[in-house]
Amino acid sequence: MSFEKRDIILVVAVFLIMIGLIPFTAPIYAVGIAIALYFGIKVFIGRRNKKLQKEIGEGFCAVCGQKIIDKKCPSCDKPSK
């Protein structure tokens, strides 16, 4: 899990949720929930990105929109007979 610029927003949001939980729970529980929430979101996003990369592969054809296989579009790069 690498730290990216948009993770600052996630850290701030989790911090604000932690502050909001303090009146209802003990501070140590609020910190634990915030840490679990942060890592839960990071794992979810990581798995989603890995799934998207697997589905996309090399990319999509700009003309027809099919998935690129071996750096060629299956429908646009067919040899003419």
C-alpha positions as CSV (number, residue, x, y, z in Angstrom):
1,M,0.0,0.0,0.0
2,S,1.6,3.2,-1.2
3,F,0.8,6.6,0.1
4,E,-0.6,8.9,-2.7
5,K,-1.7,12.5,-2.6
6,R,-5.4,11.7,-2.5
7,D,-4.8,9.7,0.7
8,I,-4.5,13.0,2.6
9,I,-8.2,13.4,2.0
10,L,-8.8,9.9,3.4
11,V,-6.6,10.6,6.5
12,V,-8.5,13.9,7.2
13,A,-11.9,12.2,6.8
14,V,-11.0,9.3,9.1
15,F,-9.6,11.8,11.6
16,L,-12.9,13.8,11.5
17,I,-14.8,10.5,12.0
18,M,-12.6,9.7,15.0
19,I,-13.2,13.1,16.5
20,G,-17.0,12.6,16.0
21,L,-16.8,9.2,17.7
22,I,-15.1,10.5,20.8
23,P,-18.3,11.8,22.6
24,F,-20.0,8.4,22.1
25,T,-17.1,6.0,22.8
26,A,-13.9,6.0,24.7
27,P,-11.0,7.7,22.8
28,I,-9.0,4.5,22.5
29,Y,-12.0,2.8,20.8
30,A,-12.4,5.8,18.5
31,V,-8.8,5.6,17.5
32,G,-9.1,1.8,16.9
33,I,-12.2,2.2,14.7
34,A,-10.5,5.0,12.7
35,I,-7.4,2.9,12.1
36,A,-9.5,-0.1,11.1
37,L,-11.6,2.1,8.8
38,Y,-8.4,3.6,7.1
39,F,-6.8,0.2,6.4
40,G,-10.2,-1.3,5.4
41,I,-10.7,1.4,2.8
42,K,-7.1,1.0,1.6
43,V,-7.5,-2.7,1.1
44,F,-10.8,-2.3,-0.7
45,I,-9.4,0.3,-3.1
46,G,-6.3,-1.9,-3.7
47,R,-8.3,-4.9,-4.6
48,R,-10.6,-2.9,-6.8
49,N,-7.7,-1.4,-8.7
50,K,-6.1,-4.8,-9.2
51,K,-9.4,-6.1,-10.5
52,L,-9.7,-3.2,-13.0
53,Q,-6.2,-3.7,-14.2
54,K,-6.9,-7.3,-14.8
55,E,-10.1,-6.5,-16.8
56,I,-8.6,-3.7,-18.8
57,G,-5.4,-5.5,-19.7
58,E,-3.5,-3.6,-22.4
59,G,-6.4,-1.1,-23.0
60,F,-9.2,-0.6,-25.4
61,C,-9.4,0.1,-29.1
62,A,-10.2,3.8,-29.8
63,V,-12.2,2.9,-33.0
64,C,-14.4,0.0,-31.9
65,G,-13.9,-0.2,-28.1
66,Q,-12.9,-3.8,-28.0
67,K,-10.1,-5.1,-25.6
68,I,-6.6,-5.0,-27.0
69,I,-4.9,-8.4,-27.2
70,D,-1.2,-8.7,-28.0
71,K,-1.1,-5.0,-28.9
72,K,-3.7,-5.5,-31.7
73,C,-7.4,-5.0,-31.9
74,P,-9.2,-8.3,-32.7
75,S,-11.7,-6.7,-35.0
76,C,-9.9,-3.7,-36.5
77,D,-6.5,-5.3,-37.2
78,K,-7.8,-8.4,-39.0
79,P,-5.8,-9.2,-42.1
80,S,-7.7,-8.3,-45.3
81,K,-8.3,-11.3,-47.6
